[in-house]
Amino acid sequence: MGARIPAWSSGRLERLLGLDHPIVQGPFGGGLSSVALAAAVSEAGGLGSYGGHILTPDELTALVAELKAATGRPFAVNLWVPQPGEAELRATPADVERLRPYFDELGLPAPEPGRPAVPDFDDQVDALLAADPPVVSFVMGVPPARVLTEARRRGVLTIGTATTVDEAVALEQAGLDAVVASGSDAGGHRGAFLRPVGESLVGTFSLVPQVADAVSVPVIAAGGIADGRGVAAAITLGAHGVQIGTGFLATGESGASALHKAALHSPEARVTVLTRLFSGRLARAIPNRFVREMADFEAEVPPYPVQNALMLGLRREAARRGLPGLVNLWAGQAAALTVAAGARDYVGRLLAETGKIMSGGR
């Protein structure tokens, strides 16, 4: 290991995480991750990842065992750090009524108002660390000090996610081993935690060099990177590696539905929006019928996890029926650059394109 580290890479991220290449697969929540995808990326020499924030402790234990059986290489499991007061939030009758026309359209019973059942973070992270994955990554905040202490004791490496320079500094000061600099170009949920999301929308290639200047731990660039040109740009701006989400979401091994993958490869993917409508937390997606019809309610829908729980059955049924107008089509701003390929081939393509650019080719 290490002999195959690309000539254009500093090797810092590879040596830290035990990789051949400085490529991290972005973790997907909501069923979009798959063991097959994470294992394929890890076997190709990168860091495969699995989004585990909706899994119970027992499911996380089983997941790590499954990933270890699928690959002998390093992989990461991702959790969301909860926001203060989040666990006490409840859906109101008005929150349910707002969505009733869509449930009626699909012939589904509307969910009941009340507090959604979500896994407890402390139980999740305790079970995850006990399962001893090589890497645990976090979004939405700084994990508690006790979690990082236990991770270090077990030899589990940790990665935090920052959307601003101040967040990156906070993560380094807390003792995480590496930081993802996640620009506003990225698909899916925004992970801002020190300031409101509206004040934390920094583009990837503005954010990366500032974070690289501000912290001493390895920096992983994320957002708007889908081909070798993006990788080369991130490395040139001071990143030690890249995290690619939408590009891997488009591969054959991901858990995204066929209609989601088709949308990523369609002209519609040239436009993305930030919306709270699907989960209650701002996220980047391809706009569809639901986003347009509900646009006037962006500020009214309840926060995560309430809106997410209300929408879960609707999204799943729409996906099952092949109705792209009612599902969350998460996508970053480089979605139009994605290719339909297997994950291993995609990693190879990224490396070949980056190598050619970094060696002076075009």
Steps between C-alpha positions, in 0.01 A plus 500: 500500500629845415696392191199578283438848641464734199800718421277808510385429856673608820421159645389646834143376480604162364749444781251612765215277382691213339390577143661471159325807359369823660142436394216475752151391405246734654268330750132494408215475746140397449574167337721638222816340639579137430754251626580414138593860419709558813685171450564571130654840573711360783617209286598753231732669751279786616286538811153354460238649731154416628250750641367349823306783662157332471622159620435356845794392718441135410485587131829689526663200668379275220606753236861513618515121503363491146748760378791314661386183324477684167842668508826473687581861419415812706146635486300765685156511663340843531274640774320831544577697816158600642399863531390638842129442566457285190380192689208690659347630175148385411283509189180703526167429327579790263827332401308186402220685320751688286603167347163324496430558127812301412412212732149496357640496147706189574229337710714508814381565855622832631746468792386594847617824664749460782867443567673283238688193610867547418807310623680648799839639398678393818378143457591509131854622550568265791392202291694622198826545691456163670477343154846644428475643146825639355355853464198688635401825331262767628286777356288774656734579789788413731452160664516490881845485659426160654433358154832623364682373809348155456578501127865577571513229766370247251719622213198612297583799279255791484404746226289811554313711245526879479311747284703802616854572612387552860336157502818340366704665779247379760527144370879503508503647851266224613753243384354350182757340271391661172250759379270499198464851357147471360412781262150619423529329159452162670184294465282388786486658844699803608685434825546852639515510878667818626292753307167480315517310174423817305822652634703186429457453125863524391587354161744208498785674323474804725479283812778247433805732489380691806452180698837368381662817636312484829552140618791259519306173463438355153228680306254315275323715241132428431234655282483540124770241430405228255795452265878531486484873435331551835746272677797683347354838594439392861853365539646814344305713749653317796274202565661166588213304348148526369162371610261430214133444565282550192753332270487181708123531545476460123694172494339160463575392857332791680164459668343782296189401307504463124295818466748692719794382289313585182441852633872543572577425135223719359505865392298579815815435707649824373278683749496432875336682790535515875179385669366407845188335363609136508663479842469831685872563456643692206624266227596528133285314250378500143173699505191298417122523527495479882764772541314733267152439639614538861738792445282742697531280810881489522501705820197325650591132494623370837871440562680168474422233611126581496461584130730213409279253689183642346643466150664159536205284398407734216852502357532122518167435333571752226837336434336157492251622240765679293365851561797741487279799572449396862842373607809676631744508208811598695769633267799730509570776252731275296230236449505556124863376498415160648537181298310173506769254605603254764667648808837340436506622141400846618793511744733395221363771273546765771862397555582488129346840430667661802839348418486629146411852610757512779775379269434785259252332268155632413 
